[in-house]
Amino acid sequence: MDGVTSDNPPGTADPAALRPLLPSPLVEVADPRFARRGLRLLLKRDDLIHPDLPGNKWRKLEPNLRAAAASGTRSLLTFGGAYSNHLRATAAAGRLLGFETTGVVRGEELAARPLNPSLARCAADGMRLRFVDRATYRRKTDPEVLAAVAPPGAFVIPEGGSNAAAARGCEALGRELRDVADVVGVACGTGGTLAGLAAGLGRGQRAIGFPVLKGGFLEEEVLRLQREAFGGRRGDWMLDERFHGGGYAKRTPGLDAFADDFEERHGLPLERLYVAKMLYGLTTLAEEGAFTPGTSVVAVITGTAR
Ligand SMILES: *Cc1c(COP(=O)(O)O)cnc(C)c1O
């Protein structure tokens, strides 16, 4: 149970007690594919913010944990797939801060199997797991479905942790990058991180989101989150839909080769579901000549390889 010290006793409910490493470190790496074109590559190490709530999961959960505590509840409910980083971060937050947590998991059949390592971690952190079939999962926010799975008074955090509060939490990521970046790349699942990041950037800076899911629905979703969080479209951002590799958790030989090589060059194990796809995208854009010489390219390392 690392992370629990006498300074942050379980039950404080105050995320500040977890002493996140903020602002997260920014480190330049020498990569010939960028240097050759007169570009700098910097890594924004959000993966180092907290060992149990890494990356954008910290930035998105923190305001939600505050809102939950302020509303007087110590019970959280959220949703995810069998390998959801968000479920794991929520379970860890519950253990560290004294929230009771319930995770609604997509896939009824999973209940009959041994838990995978990700769900086992959730359970070990005290999360109550409720497995539902895919049809029910699609209707997960309907009042009657919620009533069946949620403990009374539970604070509901959406799938992937993305809501207006989460997007506002990610605005700080953009602000931390003012004056140091021209272009910022980030991997996208629900788009909450991109929505906030872009809003926090300054004039002349732009963000590129790399969706890891196939579908082309994300533009509308990022806009919706920006409207809810900030009242309208904010910042200069776009999506590059070419690097999902076939869909969530799908891989291609090209992506695997890129990630293995990047790890070896830079001595940094890559989270493969999101971070590797984003870096593959940024590197491809650099090699395509998409950035003018002199550009500082920042890659947001949103999570940890496990
Ligand atoms: C959850 C997650 C994302 C996606 O963030 P969204 O805000 O849902 O777009 C990106 N990278 C990592 C490592 C994640 O765990």
The ligand as an SDF file (V2000), in Angstrom:
LIG
                    3D

 15 15  0  0  0  0  0  0  0  0999 V2000
   -7.3320    7.4640  -20.0810 C   0  0  0  0  0  0  0  0  0  0  0  0
   -6.1120    7.6970  -20.8430 C   0  0  0  0  0  0  0  0  0  0  0  0
   -6.0790    8.5670  -21.9650 C   0  0  0  0  0  0  0  0  0  0  0  0
   -7.3130    9.1780  -22.5610 C   0  0  0  0  0  0  0  0  0  0  0  0
   -7.7640   10.3540  -21.9510 O   0  0  0  0  0  0  0  0  0  0  0  0
   -9.1440   11.0080  -22.3980 P   0  0  0  0  0  0  0  0  0  0  0  0
   -9.2780   12.1850  -21.5230 O   0  0  0  0  0  0  0  0  0  0  0  0
  -10.2060    9.9660  -22.1090 O   0  0  0  0  0  0  0  0  0  0  0  0
   -9.0910   11.3170  -23.8300 O   0  0  0  0  0  0  0  0  0  0  0  0
   -4.8450    8.8090  -22.5710 C   0  0  0  0  0  0  0  0  0  0  0  0
   -3.7260    8.2110  -22.1300 N   0  0  0  0  0  0  0  0  0  0  0  0
   -3.7310    7.3500  -21.0860 C   0  0  0  0  0  0  0  0  0  0  0  0
   -2.4610    6.6780  -20.7000 C   0  0  0  0  0  0  0  0  0  0  0  0
   -4.9200    7.0600  -20.4190 C   0  0  0  0  0  0  0  0  0  0  0  0
   -4.9040    6.1810  -19.3980 O   0  0  0  0  0  0  0  0  0  0  0  0
  1  2  1  0
  2  3  1  0
  2 14  2  0
  3  4  1  0
  3 10  2  0
  4  5  1  0
  5  6  1  0
  6  7  2  0
  6  8  1  0
  6  9  1  0
 10 11  1  0
 11 12  2  0
 12 13  1  0
 12 14  1  0
 14 15  1  0
M  END
$$$$
